[in-house]
Amino acid sequence: MRAFGYARPESLEEAIGLLEEHGSEAMLLAGGTDLMLGLRGGWSKPRIVVDLKRVRELASGIEESDAGLTVSAATVMTDITEDRRMQQRFPALVEAAVVVGSVQIRNRATLAGNICNCSPAADTAPPLMVYGAVVIAAGPAGTRRIPVEEFMVGPGKTALAAAELVAAIEVPFPPEPYGAAYLRHTRRKGTDLASVTLACGVDASGTTRLAYGSMGPRPFLEIDGTGVLADPKVPDEAKAPLFETIFAKASPSPTSMRSGPEYRLAMLRVLGARALRTAIERLAEGGSK
Ligand SMILES: Cc1cc2nc3c(=O)[nH]c(=O)nc-3n(C[C@H](O)[C@H](O)[C@H](O)COP(=O)(O)OP(=O)(O)OC[C@H]3O[C@@H](n4cnc5c(N)ncnc54)[C@H](O)[C@@H]3O)c2cc1C
């Protein structure tokens, strides 16, 4: 491991100032569950690590407003899975957060870090996209809002500008009632990164939002407004062509150690149909309110 400096700012202004001062030589540390691997493995080589854990404005918390829930940058997966409002209104996000790593990882890993790391397999990315989540980025010029599907640009690459960081993630309440589900496929039970991730959400007007990951450089969000996918009376065979359009961007790596592209594409279709069925069932049962 290469030697690096360490800073522990206590305010957002101080943290942004450090990013301005050190530019691309600085790396942010939240839970460290990704960053530490990079430091040890030698593929992350910062001159300085800026630890966000003591920044007042980013302190762990989930705030409720009329519009939705706002998750601050230091909030970890366990905070998400244990929050009753999250369980009631955003069950697909809870289903994703609860499968991240292990208990130990979930006690450290932040929601913000999961999308900032920008792995195509990040579990929370598909449900955040389905729920229309927005990243609140803070930088020298103030704050700006970036939809999650635009935020994740490619492996390890976000839409953050120089000296910007993620201050929070806003998750708007979906229309009521709403049925949503998250599924993933892994090589084995237990701790593993997913070879397919998929979330699906259906509202009473017949709009289906479906997001999938581990199938290319970044997760993708697709929206079906025809009402066909959301219609429980339409048979699966009639929905298959729509799924093919939705999955058109899927291009799993032929060299991945996780599984071959044909298998992953087959599993994507299986999980797509399964998550859609669950979302429709949940909507019929009254959905999340
Ligand atoms: C054993 C193990 C198992 C895992 N299993 C899974 C899994 O099943 N599913 C899954 O999705 N992930 C998994 N992960 C990956 C990891 O736990 C998650 O991506 C985690 O959510 C990252 O959050 P963190 O707070 O630890 O981020 P960190 O490691 O602190 O940071 C990750 C990256 O994001 C940047 N960053 C962090 N916070 C901010 C911010 N506020 N603004 C801007 N940039 C920021 C950092 O600079 C770094 O580049 C696993 C990791 C390990 C070690």
PDBQT file of the ligand as one rigid body, heavy atoms in Angstrom, charges set to zero:
ROOT
HETATM    1  C1  LIG A 301     -16.958  -8.415   1.538  1.00  0.00    +0.000 C 
HETATM    2  C2  LIG A 301     -17.722  -7.387   0.727  1.00  0.00    +0.000 A 
HETATM    3  C3  LIG A 301     -18.966  -7.730   0.223  1.00  0.00    +0.000 A 
HETATM    4  C4  LIG A 301     -19.688  -6.811  -0.535  1.00  0.00    +0.000 A 
HETATM    5  N1  LIG A 301     -20.902  -7.179  -1.014  1.00  0.00    +0.000 NA
HETATM    6  C5  LIG A 301     -21.610  -6.309  -1.768  1.00  0.00    +0.000 A 
HETATM    7  C6  LIG A 301     -22.882  -6.681  -2.283  1.00  0.00    +0.000 A 
HETATM    8  O1  LIG A 301     -23.392  -7.782  -2.066  1.00  0.00    +0.000 OA
HETATM    9  N2  LIG A 301     -23.556  -5.758  -3.026  1.00  0.00    +0.000 N 
HETATM   10  C7  LIG A 301     -23.047  -4.497  -3.296  1.00  0.00    +0.000 A 
HETATM   11  O2  LIG A 301     -23.705  -3.705  -3.975  1.00  0.00    +0.000 OA
HETATM   12  N3  LIG A 301     -21.834  -4.128  -2.801  1.00  0.00    +0.000 NA
HETATM   13  C8  LIG A 301     -21.114  -4.985  -2.058  1.00  0.00    +0.000 A 
HETATM   14  N4  LIG A 301     -19.898  -4.614  -1.564  1.00  0.00    +0.000 N 
HETATM   15  C9  LIG A 301     -19.372  -3.295  -1.887  1.00  0.00    +0.000 C 
HETATM   16  C10 LIG A 301     -19.589  -2.196  -0.832  1.00  0.00    +0.000 C 
HETATM   17  O3  LIG A 301     -19.851  -2.703   0.438  1.00  0.00    +0.000 OA
HETATM   18  C11 LIG A 301     -20.663  -1.189  -1.233  1.00  0.00    +0.000 C 
HETATM   19  O4  LIG A 301     -20.432  -0.655  -2.505  1.00  0.00    +0.000 OA
HETATM   20  C12 LIG A 301     -20.762  -0.044  -0.193  1.00  0.00    +0.000 C 
HETATM   21  O5  LIG A 301     -22.091   0.416  -0.234  1.00  0.00    +0.000 OA
HETATM   22  C13 LIG A 301     -19.805   1.106  -0.386  1.00  0.00    +0.000 C 
HETATM   23  O6  LIG A 301     -20.069   2.081   0.638  1.00  0.00    +0.000 OA
HETATM   24  P1  LIG A 301     -18.908   2.629   1.593  1.00  0.00    +0.000 P 
HETATM   25  O7  LIG A 301     -19.564   3.625   2.483  1.00  0.00    +0.000 OA
HETATM   26  O8  LIG A 301     -18.181   1.530   2.240  1.00  0.00    +0.000 OA
HETATM   27  O9  LIG A 301     -18.013   3.350   0.484  1.00  0.00    +0.000 OA
HETATM   28  P2  LIG A 301     -16.447   3.655   0.502  1.00  0.00    +0.000 P 
HETATM   29  O10 LIG A 301     -15.663   2.426   0.353  1.00  0.00    +0.000 OA
HETATM   30  O11 LIG A 301     -16.089   4.564   1.632  1.00  0.00    +0.000 OA
HETATM   31  O12 LIG A 301     -16.380   4.500  -0.848  1.00  0.00    +0.000 OA
HETATM   32  C14 LIG A 301     -16.675   3.894  -2.088  1.00  0.00    +0.000 C 
HETATM   33  C15 LIG A 301     -16.390   4.901  -3.211  1.00  0.00    +0.000 C 
HETATM   34  O13 LIG A 301     -17.333   5.953  -3.180  1.00  0.00    +0.000 OA
HETATM   35  C16 LIG A 301     -16.688   7.213  -2.923  1.00  0.00    +0.000 C 
HETATM   36  N5  LIG A 301     -17.572   7.902  -1.994  1.00  0.00    +0.000 N 
HETATM   37  C17 LIG A 301     -18.051   7.429  -0.810  1.00  0.00    +0.000 A 
HETATM   38  N6  LIG A 301     -18.904   8.322  -0.271  1.00  0.00    +0.000 NA
HETATM   39  C18 LIG A 301     -18.965   9.364  -1.135  1.00  0.00    +0.000 A 
HETATM   40  C19 LIG A 301     -19.676  10.609  -1.138  1.00  0.00    +0.000 A 
HETATM   41  N7  LIG A 301     -20.509  10.951  -0.149  1.00  0.00    +0.000 N 
HETATM   42  N8  LIG A 301     -19.523  11.432  -2.198  1.00  0.00    +0.000 NA
HETATM   43  C20 LIG A 301     -18.695  11.097  -3.217  1.00  0.00    +0.000 A 
HETATM   44  N9  LIG A 301     -17.971   9.960  -3.265  1.00  0.00    +0.000 NA
HETATM   45  C21 LIG A 301     -18.110   9.102  -2.231  1.00  0.00    +0.000 A 
HETATM   46  C22 LIG A 301     -15.322   6.864  -2.354  1.00  0.00    +0.000 C 
HETATM   47  O14 LIG A 301     -14.377   7.861  -2.626  1.00  0.00    +0.000 OA
HETATM   48  C23 LIG A 301     -15.021   5.562  -3.080  1.00  0.00    +0.000 C 
HETATM   49  O15 LIG A 301     -14.558   5.849  -4.377  1.00  0.00    +0.000 OA
HETATM   50  C24 LIG A 301     -19.146  -5.527  -0.790  1.00  0.00    +0.000 A 
HETATM   51  C25 LIG A 301     -17.889  -5.185  -0.258  1.00  0.00    +0.000 A 
HETATM   52  C26 LIG A 301     -17.189  -6.094   0.471  1.00  0.00    +0.000 A 
HETATM   53  C27 LIG A 301     -15.839  -5.705   1.026  1.00  0.00    +0.000 C 
ENDROOT
TORSDOF 0
